[in-house]
Amino acid sequence: MISLDFETYSELDLKETGVYPYARHASTEVLLMCYTFDEGVTMHTWKQGDLPPLELFEAILNGECIRAFNAQFETEIWEHVCYAKMNWPYVDPTQWLDTQGLTYSLALPGSLDAVAGALELPIQKNKDGTRLITKFSKPRKPTKTNKSIRNLPKDFPEDFERFAVYCADDVRVECAIYAKIPLKDFIGMEKDVVAQHIRMNRQGIVLDVNAFNLIRRMLDYERERLTKELIELTNGEIQTDGQIAKIVQWSADQGYILPGLTKFDVEKVLALKHVPPKIRRCLEIRQTLGQVSTKKYERMATVLCDDGTAKGNLVYHRASTGRSGGAGLQMHNFPRDYISNDSRIVDDCIEFIGREQYEEVTTLYGGDLFDVGKGLLRSMFIAPPGQLIYVADFSGVENRGVAWFCRDPVGLKVFEEKRDQYREFAAAQFGITTAQVSAEQRTAAKATILGAIFGSGWKTIYETNVQRGIPMTEAEAQRNVEDFRNIYKVTAQTWYDLDRMAQAAVSKRSDQLYKGVKFGVRGDFLFIKLPSGRLLAYHKPKCEMVMTPWGKEKMAVTYMGLTAQKVWMRLTLTPNRLIENIVSAICRDLLMHSMLVIERDGRVKPVLSVHDEAVSYGEPDAISKHDYERLMATIPEWAINDQGVPFPLEAEGYISKRYKK
């Protein structure tokens, strides 16, 4: 294989725009490229101004695979700079192999230096890179003595040589990573999943450019108005909502001590009754202006490509379970708020915004202007001219996944008979019929089940529900968890069986087969082979005594992994983490299978997956909603368990010109 890395220059900030606008920008150019044919033994360097690297072209034209860490960058730079501007040969995107995708598949960290560190490689990333990238890859600010807007390689030859060494070192690190990891290529369905991710990222999603610019103007107006009010309210002591220390001090001067200014701190204070009016209004303004969701309108402008699309919205296998991560617009964390699911009402709202009738906007559509902006976010994703958006979403897929994987007859019967699991649980708890279950009882049952299916204890469920505003006492949480474990006995037993299988596989170094999944240690990894054939990976597993949250020591499998805060450290493979990882991974495999089924059907074209949704573009009447849902709920052969029970998969969808809740 070829291993390759570019260093580039552009007027755009890569971190801000992402690679798709960056690679397409007129100012973007390749400064140098390092590559190797023999895993870093011999390094080749091409610099701007050199003759074309013909031996590289020959290998590429002969079909050799090109490997890079985060190959999305190299793929786009090659096509939109090397091919389009420099007349280098065209390379099909499928000819690239992304080492980062392979390391994600092994639940390793996401960056080159972090992976090298996690694998304890003898060669690590060159630390001089940040300085050199700033010097050569980005514009510089002119000064009185130096009016140039960039540093050219010819003006700093010694540093540019260091830049070439840095690039070559990156290639060597990539080669060392590839040599160390046990996964050398994507196989089976995963090869198709990777190819589909590439196609969807390159196609992108269409944005309503006119609408989001009108909304940006509206939000700028409201931001300016509220900032002016904040200044007047505080007699000029606070100039912006971001001056945290000044807000805390001003509040103290008013005789009111704030607990802090995090989102939760502000919400907690605003929920109190006896807060001085000035303090309350100051916090309300900060809460409004601090909304992260409305900042996505600025993000839309930043990532927008010339064809009106936002590209690169997915990261393959970003989660350890295999689920795709969000990128670009980060559609995965769009708020669930919405003005309306009726496109005509959304169009009318945008018309009012376009006429700057902001008073009418708040009167007709509720809340303040920032609330309206938040509620319109999803509607900014639209179908191309003459097409519609087709969306289908799995129904309660993880609840169904737990029942199916655990072979729990209680849960399976509920789904087989298409009954409401939450009503069933509440009815069994209180000894009443499902018709007698109140809305409050169903909400409490849902809150319990969503945590309890994955082994959460009563304290976790209680604290989670208090944060969400769901009324529940500690005694109720305890009773709910006990009731769940009594009703769903098979599910509860499965958690502990999985724990025993993992410990046996690690301590005895012998494969363990349980309910269609296989545990086994190979080299530095504990693998769990899923029903689909895909592997979950846990790095450097070992059995050791750990302290439980309730203060007792027990034997458990620990492994090296990433925390929610992206810290690489030793973690415990608890029973609830095992069941959650396995079921989430199975549900992910079902989604990827459905996305491929939809694409192969050919009537519509998948462009995105968001959580458990498959999103496609297609001509009007290309496919009925029923048929699209049916494709989405197609059961692969592996999703029929050893008892002959198929996964109880169901999907619901809609067809619209705008994306919606």
NORCOR-V642817 format. One record per residue. N is the residue number from 1. NEAR is the number of other ideal C-beta (glycine too) atoms within 8 Angstrom. Layout:
n & near
N & NEAR
N & NEAR
//
This chain:
n & near
1 & 7
2 & 13
3 & 15
4 & 12
5 & 14
6 & 11
7 & 13
8 & 11
9 & 10
10 & 12
11 & 6
12 & 11
13 & 6
14 & 9
15 & 4
16 & 7
17 & 12
18 & 12
19 & 12
20 & 16
21 & 14
22 & 13
23 & 13
24 & 10
25 & 10
26 & 3
27 & 8
28 & 15
29 & 10
30 & 12
31 & 12
32 & 14
33 & 12
34 & 15
35 & 14
36 & 15
37 & 7
38 & 6
39 & 8
40 & 11
41 & 5
42 & 7
43 & 10
44 & 11
45 & 10
46 & 10
47 & 10
48 & 8
49 & 3
50 & 7
51 & 4
52 & 7
53 & 11
54 & 7
55 & 7
56 & 11
57 & 11
58 & 8
59 & 10
60 & 13
61 & 7
62 & 6
63 & 6
64 & 8
65 & 9
66 & 15
67 & 14
68 & 15
69 & 13
70 & 9
71 & 15
72 & 11
73 & 11
74 & 14
75 & 12
76 & 13
77 & 15
78 & 11
79 & 13
80 & 11
81 & 14
82 & 10
83 & 13
84 & 7
85 & 8
86 & 9
87 & 4
88 & 8
89 & 7
90 & 5
91 & 12
92 & 5
93 & 9
94 & 6
95 & 9
96 & 13
97 & 11
98 & 14
99 & 14
100 & 12
101 & 12
102 & 15
103 & 13
104 & 13
105 & 13
106 & 12
107 & 11
108 & 11
109 & 11
110 & 8
111 & 6
112 & 13
113 & 9
114 & 11
115 & 15
116 & 14
117 & 11
118 & 11
119 & 11
120 & 4
121 & 11
122 & 3
123 & 8
124 & 8
125 & 10
126 & 9
127 & 5
128 & 8
129 & 10
130 & 7
131 & 7
132 & 13
133 & 10
134 & 7
135 & 11
136 & 14
137 & 11
138 & 11
139 & 6
140 & 8
141 & 4
142 & 7
143 & 6
144 & 3
145 & 3
146 & 5
147 & 6
148 & 8
149 & 6
150 & 8
151 & 8
152 & 7
153 & 11
154 & 6
155 & 6
156 & 11
157 & 8
158 & 6
159 & 10
160 & 13
161 & 8
162 & 10
163 & 15
164 & 12
165 & 9
166 & 13
167 & 15
168 & 11
169 & 11
170 & 15
171 & 16
172 & 12
173 & 16
174 & 15
175 & 12
176 & 14
177 & 16
178 & 13
179 & 7
180 & 7
181 & 13
182 & 7
183 & 8
184 & 6
185 & 7
186 & 9
187 & 5
188 & 6
189 & 12
190 & 10
191 & 10
192 & 8
193 & 13
194 & 12
195 & 9
196 & 12
197 & 11
198 & 12
199 & 8
200 & 12
201 & 13
202 & 9
203 & 9
204 & 14
205 & 12
206 & 10
207 & 13
208 & 12
209 & 8
210 & 6
211 & 12
212 & 13
213 & 9
214 & 11
215 & 14
216 & 11
217 & 9
218 & 15
219 & 13
220 & 8
221 & 11
222 & 12
223 & 9
224 & 8
225 & 8
226 & 12
227 & 12
228 & 8
229 & 10
230 & 15
231 & 10
232 & 7
233 & 11
234 & 10
235 & 5
236 & 6
237 & 6
238 & 14
239 & 7
240 & 7
241 & 12
242 & 4
243 & 9
244 & 7
245 & 6
246 & 9
247 & 14
248 & 11
249 & 8
250 & 12
251 & 12
252 & 10
253 & 6
254 & 9
255 & 5
256 & 9
257 & 5
258 & 12
259 & 6
260 & 6
261 & 9
262 & 6
263 & 7
264 & 6
265 & 11
266 & 12
267 & 9
268 & 9
269 & 13
270 & 11
271 & 5
272 & 7
273 & 3
274 & 3
275 & 11
276 & 8
277 & 6
278 & 8
279 & 13
280 & 11
281 & 10
282 & 15
283 & 12
284 & 9
285 & 13
286 & 13
287 & 12
288 & 10
289 & 11
290 & 8
291 & 10
292 & 6
293 & 10
294 & 11
295 & 8
296 & 12
297 & 14
298 & 8
299 & 10
300 & 13
301 & 10
302 & 9
303 & 15
304 & 11
305 & 12
306 & 4
307 & 5
308 & 8
309 & 11
310 & 13
311 & 14
312 & 13
313 & 15
314 & 13
315 & 9
316 & 11
317 & 10
318 & 10
319 & 9
320 & 9
321 & 9
322 & 12
323 & 9
324 & 11
325 & 9
326 & 14
327 & 9
328 & 12
329 & 11
330 & 11
331 & 12
332 & 8
333 & 5
334 & 11
335 & 6
336 & 5
337 & 8
338 & 11
339 & 10
340 & 7
341 & 7
342 & 6
343 & 10
344 & 6
345 & 9
346 & 13
347 & 8
348 & 8
349 & 15
350 & 13
351 & 8
352 & 11
353 & 15
354 & 7
355 & 6
356 & 8
357 & 8
358 & 11
359 & 6
360 & 8
361 & 14
362 & 12
363 & 6
364 & 8
365 & 10
366 & 6
367 & 8
368 & 8
369 & 12
370 & 13
371 & 10
372 & 17
373 & 13
374 & 12
375 & 11
376 & 15
377 & 14
378 & 11
379 & 15
380 & 13
381 & 12
382 & 12
383 & 11
384 & 7
385 & 4
386 & 5
387 & 10
388 & 12
389 & 15
390 & 15
391 & 13
392 & 15
393 & 12
394 & 14
395 & 8
396 & 8
397 & 11
398 & 10
399 & 13
400 & 15
401 & 13
402 & 15
403 & 15
404 & 13
405 & 14
406 & 12
407 & 11
408 & 12
409 & 7
410 & 10
411 & 15
412 & 13
413 & 8
414 & 11
415 & 13
416 & 7
417 & 6
418 & 4
419 & 9
420 & 7
421 & 12
422 & 10
423 & 12
424 & 11
425 & 14
426 & 15
427 & 13
428 & 9
429 & 11
430 & 8
431 & 5
432 & 8
433 & 6
434 & 11
435 & 4
436 & 7
437 & 13
438 & 6
439 & 5
440 & 7
441 & 11
442 & 13
443 & 9
444 & 15
445 & 15
446 & 9
447 & 14
448 & 14
449 & 13
450 & 8
451 & 11
452 & 14
453 & 13
454 & 10
455 & 12
456 & 10
457 & 8
458 & 10
459 & 9
460 & 9
461 & 17
462 & 12
463 & 8
464 & 11
465 & 13
466 & 9
467 & 6
468 & 7
469 & 5
470 & 9
471 & 6
472 & 12
473 & 6
474 & 8
475 & 6
476 & 9
477 & 15
478 & 9
479 & 9
480 & 16
481 & 14
482 & 8
483 & 11
484 & 14
485 & 10
486 & 7
487 & 9
488 & 13
489 & 8
490 & 11
491 & 13
492 & 11
493 & 8
494 & 13
495 & 13
496 & 9
497 & 10
498 & 13
499 & 14
500 & 8
501 & 11
502 & 16
503 & 12
504 & 11
505 & 15
506 & 13
507 & 7
508 & 6
509 & 6
510 & 7
511 & 7
512 & 11
513 & 6
514 & 10
515 & 10
516 & 7
517 & 11
518 & 9
519 & 14
520 & 11
521 & 10
522 & 6
523 & 5
524 & 4
525 & 13
526 & 15
527 & 12
528 & 13
529 & 9
530 & 13
531 & 10
532 & 10
533 & 8
534 & 12
535 & 9
536 & 14
537 & 11
538 & 13
539 & 13
540 & 7
541 & 14
542 & 8
543 & 10
544 & 7
545 & 6
546 & 10
547 & 5
548 & 8
549 & 5
550 & 4
551 & 5
552 & 6
553 & 6
554 & 7
555 & 7
556 & 13
557 & 14
558 & 12
559 & 13
560 & 9
561 & 12
562 & 8
563 & 8
564 & 3
565 & 4
566 & 7
567 & 6
568 & 10
569 & 7
570 & 6
571 & 9
572 & 8
573 & 14
574 & 9
575 & 10
576 & 10
577 & 9
578 & 13
579 & 17
580 & 10
581 & 12
582 & 14
583 & 13
584 & 13
585 & 13
586 & 15
587 & 13
588 & 11
589 & 15
590 & 14
591 & 12
592 & 11
593 & 12
594 & 15
595 & 13
596 & 12
597 & 11
598 & 14
599 & 10
600 & 6
601 & 9
602 & 4
603 & 7
604 & 12
605 & 8
606 & 13
607 & 10
608 & 10
609 & 11
610 & 9
611 & 6
612 & 7
613 & 9
614 & 13
615 & 13
616 & 13
617 & 11
618 & 12
619 & 7
620 & 7
621 & 4
622 & 9
623 & 11
624 & 5
625 & 9
626 & 6
627 & 9
628 & 16
629 & 12
630 & 8
631 & 13
632 & 15
633 & 12
634 & 9
635 & 9
636 & 9
637 & 5
638 & 7
639 & 13
640 & 9
641 & 14
642 & 5
643 & 5
644 & 5
645 & 8
646 & 8
647 & 12
648 & 10
649 & 12
650 & 9
651 & 12
652 & 7
653 & 12
654 & 7
655 & 9
656 & 12
657 & 7
658 & 13
659 & 10
660 & 10
661 & 5
//
